[in-house]
Amino acid sequence: MRDGNSPTGDQPVQPTREVLPGEGEPGAVAVIVGADATRIVLSGEVDADLGPELQEATAEAESMGLPIEVDAHHVTFMDSSGVAFLARLSIRSQHRVRLLRVPPTVRFLLEVTRIGELLDVVEESDERAFQPVAPEPGGVA
């Protein structure tokens, strides 16, 4: 008995393969300094390959001394490196870290690891306006 998804004799069998971490969208991190906060924008796969960039973002955001916001809207995958990054930020920041626009994958990790208890998870409707600070004339952008 066929289930309707099985190929018939005249249909080719399509190989299926699971997409593994590291084969999807590469991760990226950007730090944007605003007037009232520093925003770290994460996108793609936040994993061990992004480790050095996450360390650099932590140091840069910490050096500003402003409240830190992490925009996770475009994160497609996160492993323990991303969780460790969020934990490190929450411990080292002088202010409570705000996590913005959290996708379900990241929300699940926050609940399972209980890191979410160290952060303020903000729904889109609660997000305040963010104004980046323009670089000074003649300065490096």
Protein Blocks (a to p, Z undefined) as FASTA:
>chain_A
ZZhlaccfklccdddddddehiaccddddddddfkbccdddehjadfklmmmmmmmmmmm
mmnopacdddfklpcbdcfklmmmmmmmmmmpmbdcddehiafklmmmmmmnommmmpcc
ddfklpccdddddddehiaZZ
